Amino acid sequence: MFQSIFRLVAGTLASIGVILLVRTSPAMAQQMPTMQLDLTPTLTPTQASDSELIRKLLPSVVTINTRRDPTRSASGQNAANTSPEFTRAIASGFVIDPSGVIATCGHVVRGAWQFDVTFADGTIVPAHVLNASGLIDVALIKVDVGHKLPALHWGDSDELEIGDSVFTIGNALGVGIAVTGGIVSALNRDIMDSPYDDFIQTDAAINHGNSGGPLFNLKGEVVGIDSDIISSTTSWSGVGFAMPSRAARTVIGELMNPDEPRPGWIGVKLQPVTSEMREALGMERVEGSIVANVVSGGPAAEAGLRVGDIVLHLGTAPPTDHRALLRAILAAPTGQPITLALWRDGKEQSLEVTVKQWPIGRWDALDVPVTKPPPQRQIPPDLGIALAALDGANRARFGLALNQTGVLVTEVAANTDAADQGLAPGDVILRVQDKTVSTAAEARAAFAKARVENRQFVLILIAPKAHDEKAGPKWITLRVTNG
């Protein structure tokens, strides 16, 4: 069994799922073949054959062996089917600074409490975590070997194009460091690892144990960090993902210099506008990102950004998607204003927001909106939702806070759009369309109004679960007519 990227704990794989590439085993992986450490600079293709280039890169790629709590391991049981005191996991990493700083994935170090690094010449040395990001899946570990190490050179992932040749080096399946090659299959992939996903997809073979290893261009420059696969089995099936070097270098720079300004933040949660949302809002075309939450006291709130606003673009250039918009905010200079173009009240408007540094401890890496198209079926007048007031008895029944406002969902009928969208008893509806609701009658009236206006969908804002408040509110659409 392997970890799910969304939960970071042991769990049974679904038939198709995104898999963390940490290889686990009851025993340590075998040592790599002996190879003399070479401190000369990395060669370029014009100076060396492919084999010579790879030979120069190998000393900078390492195997990371960890001991971890079995409850956090990718393998939760031993051969006797009893829980061990600890498990060993194997991953990859690469030297980015001659002083012994090694880059890898954040999920490699999460939950682990002992680290050893094996170099290409078979040397095994202890390591410790230098820093790790709670926002992006990157971590730094450090070794002390008494001499300088050969560091890899970064390449520019923004220069990659679909079809470009790439290769990767890592300890696939724990059998030792190996090289595999392929092409860039796609760019800007969203695997729902964070709200800022911009992954490189490649068909270069990536397996468990490759996590944290480098993805190279043909110049021998690091253009990505191997992270995940999607497969109908527990191993590679042609779809692997790497974090682009542009994002990795930005995060690593902040991890190595914690006193430097943190990324830009305005305190807003965004979701992509879907065709259903466009219809519900009466927009002419699908564009922009809808605001699902504005953090009280944050820069966006202070500037007057509202829940339900549609952010069309930042500055003059429209982003390719809501993730690109969030990445642009992260990269924006702190202390400086940015101009957001909005769709509000049926017209385009502009709003200036002053970017602040990301608050320490405020992470939303697991806050990922998920939508799916609804099936065609008969729609009941109440949309299959039983609603009730938030009285004392209902608050106690569902464990809701005394200050929680809105309308309570007490039942959701099976085989309805509401059930397909994940609505469940205990959920609280905050808004329907552009109106805040506080009674069941107000919510039903808003549903009826959408029908009268011949809308196919109604837009609903759901409060976060009591146990998952950091996720923030979430917009969903429910079909009100078959239209």
C-alpha positions as CSV (number, residue, x, y, z in Angstrom):
1,M,0.0,0.0,0.0
2,F,1.2,3.5,-0.8
3,Q,0.4,7.0,0.4
4,S,-2.2,9.2,-1.3
5,I,-0.9,12.6,-2.2
6,F,-4.0,14.2,-0.7
7,R,-3.8,12.6,2.7
8,L,-0.1,11.8,3.3
9,V,-1.0,8.8,5.3
10,A,-1.2,5.1,4.5
11,G,-4.2,4.0,2.5
12,T,-5.4,1.6,-0.1
13,L,-4.9,2.8,-3.7
14,A,-8.0,3.5,-5.8
15,S,-8.1,1.9,-9.2
16,I,-6.6,5.1,-10.6
17,G,-4.9,7.6,-8.3
18,V,-2.0,10.0,-7.8
19,I,0.7,8.2,-6.0
20,L,3.6,9.6,-3.9
21,L,6.9,8.2,-5.2
22,V,8.4,7.1,-1.9
23,R,9.6,3.5,-2.1
24,T,9.2,1.6,1.2
25,S,10.8,-1.7,2.1
26,P,11.5,-3.7,5.3
27,A,15.2,-3.5,4.5
28,M,17.5,-0.8,3.2
29,A,18.0,-0.6,-0.6
30,Q,21.1,-2.2,-2.0
31,Q,24.2,0.0,-2.3
32,M,24.9,1.6,-5.6
33,P,28.0,0.5,-7.6
34,T,31.3,2.2,-6.7
35,M,31.9,5.4,-8.6
36,Q,34.7,8.0,-8.1
37,L,33.3,11.4,-7.0
38,D,34.0,13.9,-9.7
39,L,34.1,17.6,-8.8
40,T,34.6,19.0,-12.3
41,P,31.8,21.2,-13.7
42,T,28.9,19.7,-15.5
43,L,29.5,19.2,-19.2
44,T,27.2,20.5,-22.0
45,P,26.1,18.3,-24.9
46,T,28.6,20.1,-27.2
47,Q,31.4,18.9,-25.0
48,A,30.4,15.4,-24.2
49,S,28.5,12.4,-25.4
50,D,25.3,11.5,-23.6
51,S,27.1,8.9,-21.5
52,E,29.8,11.3,-20.5
53,L,27.2,13.9,-19.5
54,I,25.3,11.4,-17.4
55,R,28.5,10.2,-15.8
56,K,29.2,13.7,-14.6
57,L,25.7,14.1,-13.2
58,L,25.5,10.9,-11.3
59,P,27.7,11.9,-8.3
60,S,25.2,14.7,-7.5
61,V,22.1,12.5,-7.3
62,V,21.6,10.6,-4.0
63,T,19.4,8.0,-2.4
64,I,17.6,9.2,0.7
65,N,16.9,6.5,3.3
66,T,14.4,7.4,6.0
67,R,12.9,5.8,9.1
68,R,9.4,6.9,9.7
69,D,6.4,6.4,11.9
70,P,4.5,3.4,10.3
71,T,1.2,5.4,10.5
72,R,2.8,7.9,8.1
73,S,4.6,5.4,5.9
74,A,3.7,4.2,2.5
75,S,3.7,0.7,3.8
76,G,1.8,0.1,7.0
77,Q,2.4,-3.6,7.7
78,N,5.3,-6.1,7.7
79,A,5.3,-9.6,6.3
80,A,3.9,-11.0,9.5
81,N,0.9,-8.6,9.1
82,T,1.7,-6.8,12.3
83,S,2.5,-3.1,12.7
84,P,6.3,-2.5,13.0
85,E,7.8,0.0,15.4
86,F,9.1,1.9,12.3
87,T,9.4,1.5,8.6
88,R,12.1,2.4,6.1
89,A,11.4,4.5,3.0
90,I,13.6,5.2,0.1
91,A,13.5,8.3,-2.1
92,S,15.9,10.5,-4.2
93,G,17.4,13.9,-4.0
94,F,20.2,16.0,-5.6
95,V,22.9,18.3,-4.4
96,I,22.2,22.0,-5.1
97,D,25.0,23.6,-3.0
98,P,28.6,22.4,-2.5
99,S,28.2,22.8,1.2
100,G,26.0,19.7,1.2
101,V,22.5,21.1,0.7
102,I,20.2,18.5,-1.0
103,A,16.8,19.2,-2.5
104,T,14.0,16.7,-2.4
105,C,10.2,16.6,-2.1
106,G,8.4,17.7,1.1
107,H,6.5,14.4,1.3
108,V,9.9,12.5,1.5
109,V,10.7,14.1,4.9
110,R,7.2,14.5,6.3
111,G,6.7,12.0,9.1
112,A,10.3,10.8,9.0
113,W,12.6,11.0,12.0
114,Q,16.0,9.7,10.7
115,F,17.8,10.3,7.4
116,D,20.8,8.7,5.7
117,V,22.1,9.7,2.3
118,T,23.8,7.3,-0.1
119,F,26.1,8.7,-2.7
120,A,27.0,7.2,-6.1
121,D,30.3,5.9,-4.7
122,G,28.5,4.0,-2.0
123,T,29.3,6.4,0.8
124,I,26.5,6.6,3.4
125,V,26.3,9.6,5.7
126,P,23.7,10.9,8.1
127,A,21.5,13.9,7.1
128,H,19.1,16.3,8.8
129,V,16.2,18.4,7.6
130,L,17.3,21.9,6.9
131,N,13.9,23.3,6.0
132,A,10.7,22.3,4.3
133,S,7.8,24.2,2.7
134,G,4.2,23.8,3.9
135,L,3.0,25.5,0.7
136,I,4.8,23.6,-2.1
137,D,6.1,20.0,-2.0
138,V,9.8,20.9,-1.5
139,A,12.3,20.2,1.3
140,L,16.0,20.7,1.9
141,I,18.2,18.3,3.8
142,K,21.9,18.8,4.8
143,V,24.9,16.5,4.9
144,D,28.4,17.2,6.2
145,V,31.1,15.3,4.4
146,G,34.2,17.5,5.1
147,H,34.6,18.6,1.5
148,K,32.7,20.3,-1.3
149,L,30.2,18.3,-3.2
150,P,29.4,18.7,-7.0
151,A,26.2,20.7,-7.3
152,L,23.8,20.4,-10.2
153,H,22.9,23.4,-12.3
154,W,19.4,24.7,-12.7
155,G,17.7,25.1,-16.1
156,D,14.7,27.3,-17.0
157,S,11.5,25.2,-17.0
158,D,9.7,28.1,-18.8
159,E,11.7,27.3,-21.9
160,L,10.4,23.7,-22.0
161,E,8.0,22.8,-24.8
162,I,5.8,19.8,-25.4
163,G,7.8,17.2,-27.2
164,D,11.2,18.3,-25.8
165,S,13.5,15.4,-24.8
166,V,14.1,15.0,-21.0
167,F,15.7,12.4,-18.7
168,T,15.5,11.6,-15.0
169,I,17.9,10.0,-12.5
170,G,16.7,8.4,-9.2
171,N,16.4,5.3,-7.1
172,A,13.4,3.8,-8.8
173,L,11.8,0.9,-6.7
174,G,14.8,1.0,-4.4
175,V,17.0,-1.1,-6.6
176,G,19.6,1.6,-7.1
177,I,20.2,4.9,-9.0
178,A,19.1,4.6,-12.6
179,V,18.6,6.8,-15.7
180,T,15.4,6.9,-17.8
181,G,14.4,9.1,-20.7
182,G,11.4,10.4,-22.5
183,I,9.7,13.6,-23.6
184,V,7.7,16.4,-22.1
185,S,4.2,15.1,-22.6
186,A,2.3,18.2,-21.3
187,L,2.8,21.4,-19.3
188,N,0.9,23.2,-16.6
189,R,-0.8,20.0,-15.3
190,D,-3.1,20.3,-12.2
191,I,-2.7,17.2,-10.1
192,M,-4.4,18.9,-7.1
193,D,-1.3,18.9,-4.9
194,S,-1.8,22.6,-4.2
195,P,-3.8,25.5,-5.5
196,Y,-0.8,26.6,-7.5
197,D,0.0,23.4,-9.5
198,D,2.0,23.8,-12.6
199,F,3.5,20.3,-13.1
200,I,5.5,19.0,-16.1
201,Q,4.1,15.7,-17.4
202,T,6.6,13.3,-18.9
203,D,6.6,9.7,-20.2
204,A,10.1,9.2,-18.8
205,A,9.8,6.2,-16.5
206,I,9.2,7.4,-12.9
207,N,8.5,5.0,-10.1
208,H,8.3,4.7,-6.3
209,G,11.7,5.9,-5.0
210,N,12.1,8.6,-7.7
211,S,10.5,11.2,-5.5
212,G,12.8,14.2,-5.1
213,G,15.0,13.2,-8.0
214,P,16.0,15.6,-10.8
215,L,14.4,15.9,-14.2
216,F,17.0,17.1,-16.8
217,N,17.0,18.8,-20.2
218,L,19.5,17.6,-22.7
219,K,22.0,20.2,-21.4
220,G,22.1,18.4,-18.1
221,E,20.3,21.2,-16.3
222,V,17.6,20.5,-13.7
223,V,14.3,21.6,-15.1
224,G,12.1,19.7,-12.6
225,I,11.8,17.6,-9.4
226,D,10.2,14.2,-9.8
227,S,7.1,14.1,-7.6
228,D,4.1,11.9,-8.6
229,I,2.6,9.4,-11.0
230,I,-0.9,8.5,-12.1
231,S,-1.4,4.9,-12.7
232,S,-4.0,2.1,-12.6
233,T,-1.4,0.0,-10.8
234,T,1.1,0.8,-8.1
235,S,3.9,1.5,-10.6
236,W,4.6,3.7,-13.6
237,S,2.3,3.5,-16.6
238,G,3.6,6.3,-18.7
239,V,2.3,9.3,-16.8
240,G,4.7,11.0,-14.4
241,F,4.9,14.5,-13.0
242,A,7.7,16.8,-12.0
243,M,7.6,20.2,-10.3
244,P,9.0,22.8,-12.6
245,S,12.4,24.3,-11.7
246,R,11.0,27.8,-11.7
247,A,8.6,27.1,-8.8
248,A,11.2,24.9,-7.1
249,R,13.9,27.5,-7.2
250,T,11.7,30.2,-5.8
251,V,10.6,28.0,-2.9
252,I,14.2,26.8,-2.3
253,G,15.5,30.3,-2.2
254,E,13.0,31.2,0.5
255,L,13.9,28.0,2.4
256,M,17.6,28.8,2.3
257,N,17.0,32.4,3.3
258,P,14.2,32.4,5.9
259,D,14.7,36.0,6.7
260,E,14.0,37.0,3.1
261,P,10.4,38.3,2.4
262,R,7.8,35.5,2.2
263,P,5.7,35.1,-1.0
264,G,3.0,37.5,-1.8
265,W,-0.5,37.1,-0.3
266,I,-3.8,38.9,-0.4
267,G,-6.0,36.5,1.5
268,V,-8.4,35.1,-1.0
269,K,-9.6,31.7,-2.2
270,L,-10.4,31.3,-5.9
271,Q,-12.1,28.7,-8.0
272,P,-12.3,28.5,-11.8
273,V,-15.5,29.7,-13.3
274,T,-17.3,26.8,-14.9
275,S,-19.8,26.8,-17.6
276,E,-22.5,26.1,-15.0
277,M,-21.4,29.1,-13.0
278,R,-21.4,31.2,-16.1
279,E,-25.0,30.3,-16.7
280,A,-26.0,30.8,-13.0
281,L,-24.4,34.3,-13.0
282,G,-25.6,35.3,-16.5
283,M,-22.1,35.9,-17.9
284,E,-21.6,35.9,-21.7
285,R,-18.6,33.5,-21.6
286,V,-16.6,31.3,-19.3
287,E,-13.7,33.4,-18.0
288,G,-11.9,34.3,-14.8
289,S,-11.9,33.0,-11.2
290,I,-14.7,33.3,-8.7
291,V,-13.9,34.4,-5.2
292,A,-15.0,31.8,-2.6
293,N,-13.6,33.3,0.5
294,V,-11.9,36.6,1.6
295,V,-9.8,36.4,4.7
296,S,-11.1,39.0,7.3
297,G,-8.4,41.7,7.8
298,G,-6.4,40.5,4.8
299,P,-5.3,42.8,1.9
300,A,-8.2,41.7,-0.3
301,A,-10.8,42.4,2.4
302,E,-9.2,45.8,3.1
303,A,-9.4,46.7,-0.6
304,G,-13.0,45.7,-0.8
305,L,-12.9,42.4,-2.7
306,R,-16.1,40.5,-2.1
307,V,-17.2,36.8,-2.1
308,G,-18.8,36.2,-5.5
309,D,-16.6,38.6,-7.4
310,I,-15.1,37.3,-10.6
311,V,-11.4,38.1,-11.0
312,L,-10.8,38.4,-14.8
313,H,-7.1,39.2,-14.7
314,L,-4.2,40.8,-12.8
315,G,-2.8,43.9,-14.5
316,T,-3.4,43.8,-18.2
317,A,-2.8,40.1,-19.1
318,P,-5.5,37.5,-18.3
319,P,-4.1,34.4,-16.6
320,T,-4.4,31.0,-18.3
321,D,-6.3,29.7,-15.3
322,H,-7.0,30.4,-11.6
323,R,-3.8,28.6,-10.6
324,A,-1.7,31.0,-12.8
325,L,-3.5,33.9,-11.1
326,L,-2.6,32.6,-7.7
327,R,1.0,32.0,-8.8
328,A,1.2,35.6,-10.1
329,I,0.0,36.9,-6.7
330,L,2.7,34.7,-4.9
331,A,5.4,36.3,-7.2
332,A,4.1,39.9,-6.8
333,P,6.4,42.3,-4.9
334,T,5.2,42.7,-1.3
335,G,4.2,46.1,-0.2
336,Q,3.2,47.1,-3.7
337,P,-0.3,47.4,-5.2
338,I,-1.6,45.2,-7.9
339,T,-4.7,45.9,-10.0
340,L,-7.3,43.2,-10.3
341,A,-9.9,43.4,-13.1
342,L,-13.3,42.2,-11.7
343,W,-16.7,41.3,-13.0
344,R,-19.2,42.6,-10.5
345,D,-22.8,43.6,-10.7
346,G,-22.9,42.9,-14.4
347,K,-19.9,45.0,-15.4
348,E,-16.2,45.1,-15.4
349,Q,-14.5,47.0,-12.6
350,S,-10.9,47.4,-11.3
351,L,-9.6,47.1,-7.8
352,E,-6.2,47.9,-6.3
353,V,-4.9,45.5,-3.7
354,T,-1.7,45.9,-1.8
355,V,0.2,42.6,-1.6
356,K,1.5,41.6,1.8
357,Q,3.8,38.8,2.9
358,W,2.3,35.3,3.3
359,P,1.4,35.0,7.0
360,I,3.4,32.5,8.9
361,G,1.4,29.3,9.7
362,R,-1.4,30.0,7.2
363,W,-1.2,27.2,4.7
364,D,-3.9,26.1,2.3
365,A,-2.0,23.4,0.3
366,L,-4.9,20.9,0.9
367,D,-7.5,23.4,-0.1
368,V,-8.4,22.2,-3.6
369,P,-11.7,22.7,-5.3
370,V,-13.0,19.6,-7.0
371,T,-16.0,19.7,-9.4
372,K,-17.5,17.1,-11.8
373,P,-20.2,17.3,-14.4
374,P,-23.7,16.3,-13.1
375,P,-25.6,13.4,-14.7
376,Q,-28.9,14.0,-16.4
377,R,-31.8,13.1,-14.1
378,Q,-35.2,14.4,-12.8
379,I,-34.7,17.3,-10.4
380,P,-37.0,17.4,-7.3
381,P,-38.5,20.8,-6.4
382,D,-36.3,20.9,-3.2
383,L,-33.2,19.8,-5.2
384,G,-33.1,16.7,-2.9
385,I,-32.0,18.8,0.1
386,A,-33.8,18.9,3.5
387,L,-33.1,22.3,5.2
388,A,-33.5,23.4,8.8
389,A,-32.7,26.3,11.0
390,L,-29.4,26.4,13.0
391,D,-31.1,26.0,16.4
392,G,-29.5,24.7,19.6
393,A,-30.5,21.1,19.0
394,N,-29.1,21.0,15.4
395,R,-25.9,22.7,16.5
396,A,-25.3,20.0,19.1
397,R,-26.3,17.2,16.7
398,F,-23.8,18.2,14.0
399,G,-21.1,19.8,16.3
400,L,-21.5,23.3,14.8
401,A,-20.1,26.4,16.5
402,L,-22.5,28.8,18.3
403,N,-21.5,31.6,15.9
404,Q,-22.0,29.6,12.8
405,T,-24.6,31.3,10.5
406,G,-26.5,30.1,7.5
407,V,-29.0,27.3,6.7
408,L,-28.4,23.7,7.8
409,V,-28.6,20.7,5.5
410,T,-30.2,17.8,7.4
411,E,-30.7,15.3,4.6
412,V,-29.5,14.8,1.0
413,A,-31.5,12.5,-1.2
414,A,-29.5,9.7,-3.0
415,N,-29.1,9.9,-6.8
416,T,-29.4,13.7,-6.9
417,D,-27.2,16.5,-8.1
418,A,-26.7,17.5,-4.5
419,A,-25.4,14.1,-3.6
420,D,-23.1,14.0,-6.6
421,Q,-21.6,17.3,-5.6
422,G,-20.7,16.0,-2.2
423,L,-23.4,17.9,-0.2
424,A,-24.0,16.0,3.1
425,P,-26.1,16.3,6.3
426,G,-24.3,18.8,8.6
427,D,-23.3,21.1,5.7
428,V,-24.2,24.7,6.1
429,I,-25.3,26.9,3.2
430,L,-24.0,30.5,3.5
431,R,-25.2,32.1,0.3
432,V,-27.4,31.3,-2.7
433,Q,-26.4,33.2,-5.8
434,D,-25.6,36.7,-4.5
435,K,-27.7,36.6,-1.4
436,T,-26.8,35.6,2.1
437,V,-29.3,33.2,3.5
438,S,-30.2,32.6,7.2
439,T,-33.5,30.6,6.9
440,A,-34.7,27.6,4.9
441,A,-37.4,29.7,3.4
442,E,-34.8,32.2,2.0
443,A,-32.8,29.4,0.5
444,R,-35.8,27.8,-1.2
445,A,-37.0,31.2,-2.5
446,A,-33.5,31.7,-4.1
447,F,-33.8,28.2,-5.7
448,A,-37.3,29.2,-7.1
449,K,-36.0,32.5,-8.3
450,A,-33.3,30.8,-10.4
451,R,-36.0,28.7,-12.0
452,V,-38.1,31.7,-12.8
453,E,-35.1,33.3,-14.4
454,N,-34.8,30.1,-16.5
455,R,-31.3,29.3,-15.1
456,Q,-30.1,25.7,-15.3
457,F,-27.9,26.1,-12.2
458,V,-27.9,27.9,-8.9
459,L,-24.6,29.0,-7.2
460,I,-24.3,28.0,-3.5
461,L,-21.5,28.8,-1.0
462,I,-20.9,26.0,1.6
463,A,-19.3,26.7,4.9
464,P,-16.1,24.7,5.7
465,K,-16.5,21.5,7.8
466,A,-16.1,22.0,11.5
467,H,-13.0,19.7,11.5
468,D,-11.4,21.3,8.4
469,E,-11.8,25.1,8.8
470,K,-8.6,25.9,7.1
471,A,-10.1,24.7,3.8
472,G,-12.4,27.8,3.8
473,P,-15.9,28.0,2.2
474,K,-16.5,26.4,-1.2
475,W,-18.7,27.3,-4.1
476,I,-20.7,24.6,-5.7
477,T,-23.4,24.6,-8.4
478,L,-26.6,22.6,-8.3
479,R,-28.8,22.0,-11.3
480,V,-32.3,23.5,-10.8
481,T,-33.7,22.7,-14.3
482,N,-32.7,20.3,-17.0
483,G,-32.9,23.2,-19.5
